Each structure stands twice: as C-alpha cells, then as structure tokens.
Amino acid sequence: MLSFDDGPLPGSTDRVLDHLAKLKATDGTPVKAGFFLLGDAPDNYWQRRLYYAPYELWISKGSIAKYPNVARRIKQAGHTIGNHTTHHSWFGGPWLDTKASVQNEFAEWEAISKRVLGEPNTRLFRPPYFILTDNVLEATRRLGYQIVMGESVGDTIPFMTVDDIKEKTEAILAAWDKPYPCVLTFHDNRPITNVYLDEIVSNLQKQGFRLVHFDPERL
C-alpha cells in the first residue's frame, strides 16, 4: 500500500496525484493511496521552531487550511485521508507532549478538515515522526482513531537518490513477513517523490511486488 505524509501542497501533491492516476493496482484500476494531511502547518521560522523537530526547520509542508482545493482534489480522486496533526507537532518536545497540546492538535485538525472536506468516513491517525507518547495514545483511544504507521522509504533523508529509494523499498518489501500489506510511507512535499514516484513504484512492480489499494481495514 502507498501512503503520503505532509500535504497538501500545491504542485507537489498535484504531481503525486497525477502519478497515482496512472499506476494500476492488482485489480487493474488506478491505485488508491492514503494521505495523512496537515491541518495548518507553520509557515515561518519561529512557528516551525516551536512545532517541528530541531533538524527540520527549513522544510515547507502542506496545509488543508491554506490549500483547500488540493485537499479536495485528493478526496475527489477517491483516496483516503487521515489526520497528521494540525502543525506537524514533534511530540518528542516536552512542551508539545502535554494533554492540552495533544488535544489541540486533534481538535484543530478536525475543525479544519470538517470545514474543508466535510464529515470524514474514517478516523485514521499517523503521528509526525512516528512518535507515539502516552498522551498521544490516550487521545487516539478517547477520540476513536485507528493509528496507521508505515515503513519510511527514505525520501526525507538528505541526498537520497532515486536509486537509493528503489534499493531501500525493495529491501523493505523483500523482508516483509507480516500477515497484512506493507504500507510504504512517502512524503508528497518532497521533490524526489513527486517527480519520480511512478518510476519508484513501477520498479517494485517489475520485481514482482503487488500494489494494492490503501485499505485500513486490512491493517
């Protein structure tokens, strides 16, 4: 299964959607993916310093609030949308890992998403940086979210090449021994993904790996 974090971002997410419209799942139809979107990502240095991990202050991320039309395009294309917090909150920071802060990340995201996309038909959550703390786990249980993790393809690592990502994704899938599909985690705001996604996924299909639609009920 394919999943994407940190959108929606104009141009970047649009290119990913164009790729997905051409990639075919095992049933022969255009593959459906999971998109874990941000509610209202920080857009200046000091906001990013507050919410992002210390090593990621210069990265531009997406926003449902700022780019509602891109978010609507994801939904209209039939892809699944999940919660990736409002601000891409780094719960490794003690000032963010409080009950109040965690609650706000969920509540603000839900308000923004409902205003732009309407009532959701799923309640899925992926924590930024894959960090799950006791406060985050408590909030997901209380709010009825299914946590969806994934296997990082490495597209956020500086200087990763397309060949590096091909090698990494092949290794991930070759070693996969779980009784459910492997969820590969890409980032649609990263150029290496939004430019080369078709090439990366097609390579995996050529290696014999089966591409299936994103379906949280199978996880």
N, C-alpha and C positions, 0 to 999 in steps of 0.2 A: 504494500500500500504506500501511496505517496502522501506526504503532508508538508505544509509550508507554514513557517512562523514569520512574524514581524511585519506583515502587511496590514492594511492595503496601502500600496504606494504607487502613484501614477507612473505609467511607463513600465516600471519593473513588474508589478503584479499583472499588468495587461499582457506583457510578453509571456509570462508563465501561463496565463490562461490560453493564449494562442497556441502554445506548445501542447497543452493538455487536450485541446480540441482535436489535435492530430494523433496523439498517442492512443493506441487501442488496448483495452483490457482484454482478458481472456474470452469474454463473450462477444468480442468484435465491435463493441461500441466505444466511443470516446471515454477515456478513463475519468472517473470522478475522484477528487482528492479531498483531503481535509485541510482547511485553512484556519489557523489559530491567529486571530486578529487582535490588534491592539485598539483600545478604546480611544485614547488621545495621547499619543506619545509625545514626550518632551521635544521642543524644537529649539532650545537654546542651551548653551554650555552649562549654566548653573542648574537648570532643571535636570539636565542629563546627569550632572554630578550627584544630584540628590537621589535619582531613581536607578540609574544604570550601574552595572558593575564597574569598578575603577578602571578596568582596561578597555572599556568600550565607549568612552565619552564622545567620540567623534563620528559615531555611526548614525546615519539617518534611518529612521524606521517609519512604518506606516501609521495610519490613524483613520478609524471609522469616522470620527467627528470631522476631520479635515477633508477627507476624501470619500464622501458617502457614495458617490457614483461608482467608484471602483469596488467598494464593498457590495453594492447592489449587483454589480456585474458578476461577482463571484456567486452570489446566491442565485441569480437568474440562470447561470450556467449549470446549476444543479449540484454544486459542490457543497460539502458540509462545512459549517462554520462553528468554531469553538472559541472559548474565552482564553486570552493570553495575557490577561490583566489590562488595566487602563493605561499604565505608564511604563510597561516592561519592568516591573518592580523587582529589584535584586533583593530577594528575601534573605540573602546572606548578610545584609546590613542590619544590625540590631535596631536601628531607627525605623526600619521598614517591617521588620518581623514582630509586629505587635498586633494584638487582636483588632484594634481600631483601624490600623493602617491596612491590614489584610482585608478587613470587611469593606473598607472604602474602595479598594481595588476591584472587588467584585461588584459592589453596588453601583459604582460609576460606570463600569463597563456595561452592566446590564441596562442601565438607563440610556446610555448612548446607543447601544445595539438595538434596543426596542424602538427607539425613535427613528432610526435609520432603516432597520431591516424588519421590523415587526416582531411579533411573538416568535421565539425560537421553537423548533420541533425537537431539538436535542439540547442537553446540558453537558457540554464537554469542556474540560479544562486542561490546559498544559501550562505548567509553571515555567516562567522565564528561567533560563539557565538550568532547567530540570531540577530546581531546588525545591524540595518539599520539607517544610518545617512542621512542627506540631500545630502551630497556629493555622497554617495553610491547610493541613489535613483536616483539622476541626471544621474550618469554614466550608470545605468541599463537602464534607459529610452533612453538615447542617443545611446547606443550600441544595443538596441533591445533585452534585456534579459527579460525572464519571471522569476520572483522571486518565488522560491519554499521554503516555510518554512516547519514546521513539528512539531510533538509532541515528545519531548525528552523522551526516555524510561528510562533514568537514568543510563545508563551504564558507564558514565563518573564520577559518584559520588563515592568517595572512600568507600570501604567496602560494596557496594551493593552486595547482593547475588542473585542467580538465582530466588529464591522465591520472593525476593523484586521486581525484574523486572517483574515477572509474575503478581504479585499483582498490580503493577503500570500500566502495559499495559492493564490489564483487566479493571481497573478503567477508564483509558483514553477512551477506546472504549465504555464502558458502558455509559459514559456521552456524547459521541459524538452525536451532533444533527444537524450537518451541512448537506447541500444537496449534498455534494461530499465526496468521500472517505477520511478517516483519513490517513495521511502519518506519519507512525512511523519512528522516527529518531534514528538509531543505529550508532555505530562507529566501523568500521571493524578493527581498530587497537587495540581495547580493548579485552583482553582475555576472559572476561565473555561473550562477544558477539560471537567471532569467535569459541569458544568452545561449547557454549550452545544455539546458535541461533535456531537450529532445535527443541530443547525442548521448548523454549520460544514460538515460533510461533505455534508449534503443540498444545500447551496448549490452545492458543487462538482459534484455530480451533475447539478444543473439546468443548469450551464454546459456540460455535455457531457463532463466528465471521467469516466473509467471507474474504478470502485472494484473492485480485485481483492484476493484473499486474500493475506496475507503469506506469501511463499514464498522462503526464502533461496536456493533452487536457481536462481531466476530472476535473482539479483543478480550 
